[in-house]
């Protein structure tokens, strides 16, 4: 199922229903529902569509809003798919960095279409930590 997700999203022709209104639903929600009308779609920017398929799409259209607003390239469009409560597929598109990462169960993870090498593990000594207090 997962390899066809991208193909289905690219092949949409029109909104999922005649009552579609861009003021009520996001473009990403529209594209997903055009391909998978029975799926649940939720998003940080207010997307909410109930479904019955057992699949749940989670959308963050600007993951890293703080960085986006300040002109940094450290932001992305993030889309994840859960099937029966388990993560199964994800896409991260970082337009400012010209990067698209795609991965999922049974798929080779790719960066801009090229397979990514497996990482050996997490080096906890290299993790960044940040906090901010805004008044």
N, C-alpha and C positions, 0 to 999 in steps of 0.2 A: 503494500500500500504506500509506503513512504516515498519511493522514487517517483510516483505519479503526482505527488503533491505539487511540486514546482510546475510540472506540465499543466495540471489543472488550473493553477493560478494564472498562468500565462494565456490560457485559452478562453477566458471569459468573454462574453459578447455584450451582456447588459446586466443591469442590477438584478438581484434575486427576486424582486417583486415590483409591480408597477408603482407602489406607494413609497419606494425608496426615496429618501430625502438626505442630501449630504449634510444637512444641519443636524440630523438625528443619529447618524452613524458614520463612522470613519471610512475612509477609502479602503484601508486594510480589511476592516470588517466586511465591507461590501465584496471585496475580491474573494475572501475566504468563503463567505456565504454563497456566492455565485457558484463556487465549485463544490461546496459541502453544505447544503442548506439545512441538514439535520444535526449539525454540530453545535456545541455550545461555544460561544465566543465571549471572552471578557477582556477588558483592557484598562490600563491605567488612566486613559483619557476619557473614560465613560462608556466604552463599548460594552454592551450587555445583550446577548441573544441566547435564549434558551433552546436546547435541542434534545434529541433523544437517541443519538447514535452511540453514545459512550465515549465520544471524543471531545476534548476540551482544548480550545486554542487560547493562549494567553499572549496578549499583545502589549508591548510598551513602545509606542511610536517615537518617543525620544527618551531612550534609556541613557541617562546622564544629562538631564535638563540643566543642572547647574553649570556643567561644562559647555553645553550648547549655547546658553544665554551669554556666556562670557567669551564666546568665539573660539574655544578650544576645539581640537579635533577628537577629543576623548568622549564621544557620544555615539550612539548607534540606534538603529531600529531593531528591536528584538522580538522574535516570534517563536513561541514554543507550542508543541502539541503533546498533550497527554492522551493516552488511550487506556480506558478502564483504570484510571488513577495512576498510571505509570508514565514517566516521561519517555517519549519515543522519537521526537524529531525537533530540530531547532534551526533557526536561521538568524544570523546576526549580520546586519548590513551597516557598515560604517562608511557612509558616503564621503565624509571629509578625508578619510584615510584611503579611500578607494579599495575597501576590503569587503568581501562577502564570505562568511563562514557558514557552512552547512554541515550538519551531522545528525545522526540518529541511529537507532537500533538497526543492525544489518547493513549499515552504510559506512563507506570510508569517509571520514571527515575531510572536508576540502576547504581550502582558502583560495578564493578566486578561481575555482574550478580545478585546482591542482591538489592532489592528495597531500595531507599533512603527515609529517613524521610523528610517530608516537613519542610522547614525553616520558622520561624515566621516572618522574615523580616530582612532588612539590618540595621545594627547598624553603622551609618556613623562615629561614634567616633572611630571605630576600623579599618577604611580604611587606608591602607598604601599609602603614597605619596612619589614619588622619582623622581629625575631629575638628568641628567648627562650632563656635557659639555666635549666633547672630541675634542682635537685639533689634 
